[in-house]
């Protein structure tokens, strides 16, 4: 039997750790070269015949060796077929061997000639499969990290184990830990036989200690201090001991980041005019005893330069003056290379105001702008801004991939990139934000792929990539509050489909995909119940971004004794409410503006509810209010963790000014007989002087009877207030500004400052009628209202008990505020922003207060607090969080600081 090929072996050491690699590529080349030699020099003597060069008919291929595939499958891998004419020597056998090696499944491949009969040739293919992975174990890391590494490296059961797998696994793990500062990480892999042609893999990981930076020393810098240069190095920091306040940038030496930071050092010089600054020499000295490195950087600053003449070449669409307004650089200013580049194209701000975006936002996708130094005289540099405008581009084919739940039309209607429209980068960036704001997709995974950009035809295709995430939420909680147990069940379906409600096949488990929102919330305890149902259609009619929303709710409270915990169900207070509204996204001045109108009717029904909340315990009040709200929301791409942008809202809520048309003089009716205080109990009562006051007799302000002399009687405040507040009359104005500023960090790890200011004012149209006791502001605590007693608005101010910072009356009863203001600074840092769970930590400073009128209004008399907290957003449960706040000021009526408060946040704003 003659061998037609040499053997290529994939050697997997089954006993020793992998330390060195075999150069399998070189071996492969050698095999190919030797193949021709062996095939021409071998001979087979069988039945007196001799193998000679020439053409043969392949009569049969038999397969032998260690393998799990059936014989026919292996033959198909070779590409050879029975009856095929092959040359010996020739390319057919060589090609078959190459195909088998490319599969990466075998350690040995050999072809043999078994027999020659006339012009027919009988071949034997002898192969041995590479072993497969039966189990893998990672030692030296925690279980959670181990599972993550196994997933990342693809070490799944049944994986072919070869040199390449071992090498890539080792390199991946070592490099991953080096990126995290474990510069001395060592990985050893043992492969142990398990059973027939299967092996177990044991990966031993020794992370070692993080290599810290003991010192960074600069020499050669005269004009810029070493401290400023160190600050410019964003990812290379000295260990924390000299700077214990630095907690978000821990010291660790990562070679790649260090090289990037050397570039940032040069940029710092360029910002100050030193164009020719360079790093002459840098050394990194490792101290194995302390596991630290000392960095020495020698720089040469060069001369300080200034901007000279700046000329524009190639611009026809915009004038020099228009381009100068964006560039903002004048002759004689200190040279700033970093600023010049950002004014031309700022990669850190996709929607920044620069020359490139000026063209990109007006259709010039193919434009190109470069600043070229044309002359340097002494310390002055002249520039030419060379503009290649190119043709205008238009959107051609727009497609979306990745949505397996949300219907295409729900996505397409949000796209600002429409076929036939002129290319506009601002619309591309805005679409990313709009899709993220829907809440149906992972905001970090939304990506526009620009395809088939053709300057000749002036067209471009955009393929939008989205990744679905769970959008429905369930809220199920129980807790102790307000003197009793409170249970809550909330269901929120944020991608609902009403048109498929009657299709059985759509229930998986509910009809979804049309972007509608349906929410049901039930809450109750022994003394109150609240029910609410809301529905929102974001595109009413399906043609324009006009949002229609409606909600129904009812709250019922019974009289409750907090001391004895007794509930009196004969005394109740019920609020029934319905709201209908529309909201339209505006196109001017930009897409971020939205105008909303809503109409709300509330019916307050008091039944023997004399508990001090209101002056009357029996009767009804009705509230018909119209609300107008204007908002501008351009917060980042991720609504859960915005890193830039802002939210501004201004709203005005008003009832009809009934007192202007009803002809009632509310000051005069105080003297009418119907509104005087009398004995209405049906039995004699005793006055303050001891006399008996019969039914129907009037009572003066001192509580004494005055017979039928109603003019001397006191005002019956209950009847009077029931008349005043039969239809509520008031106005409310509110303003909110919410800013997000990125301070440091890279994507997914940005340190963000949130700045917030809120103001609220409430007034009356008729001073004689006065302010209503409903709809007031209650400040303090977590900002969550368990139930709405009187239509109150609850304002968050952490570090104080819930609703505790509100004015009180002469009896010490909280009456709510008609004015409030609040200011907040919140520093946020993300732990993870993955679709399964977004988690970020925060620390805050807050100040605010509330007032019972403009007479007592003092915007500088504030209650202050500080603290820290954690937020967790999971698609199925919404936002969960906890805050620990310290109140620096006393509560109303107290002298000592309030101190620490713990707040649990559920479903609160981000």
Secondary structure, 3 states (H helix, E strand, C coil): CEECCCCCCCCCCCCCCCCCCCCHHHHHHHHHHHHHHHHHHCCCCECCECCCCEEEEEEEEEEEEECCCCHHHHHHHHCCCCCCEEEECCHHHHHHHHHHHHCCCEEEEEEEEEEEECCEEEEEEEEEECCEEEEEEEECCCHHHHHHHHHHHCCCCCCECCHHHHHHHHHHHHHHHHHCCCCCCEEEEEEEEEECCEEEEEEEEECCCCCEEEEEEEECCCCCCHHHHHHHCCCCCCCHHHCCCCCCCCCCCCHHHHHHHHHHHHHHHHHCCCCCCEEEEEEEEEECCCCEEEEEEEEECCCCCEEEEEEEECCCCCCHHHHHHHHCCCCCCECCHHHHHHHHCCCCCCCCCCHHHHHHCCCCCCCEEEEEEEEEECCEEEEEEEEECCCCCEEEEEEEECCCCCCHHHHHCCCCCCCCCECCHHHHHHHHHHHHHCCCECHHHCEEEEEEEECCCCEEEEEEECCECCCCEEEEEEEEECCEEEEEEEEEEEEECHHHCCCHHHCCCCCECCCEEEEEEEEECCCEEEEEEEEEECCCCCCCCEEEEEEEEEEEEEEECCCCCCEEEEEEEEEEEEEEEEEEECCCCCCCEEEEEEEEEEEEEEECCCCCCCCCCCEEEEEEEEEEEEEEECCCCCCCCCCCEEEEEEEEEEECCHHHCCCCCCCHHHHCHHHECECCCCCCEECCCCCEECCCCEECCCCCECCCCHHHCCECHHHHHHHHCCECCCEEEEEEEEEEEEEECCCCCCEEEEEEEEEEEEECCCCCCCCCCCCCEEECECCCCCCCCCCCEEECECCCCCCCCCCECCCCCECCECEEEEEEEEEEEEEEEECCEEEEEEEEEEEEEEECCHHHCCCCCCEEEEEEEEEEEECCCEEEEEEEEEECCCCCCCCCCCEEEEEEEECCCC
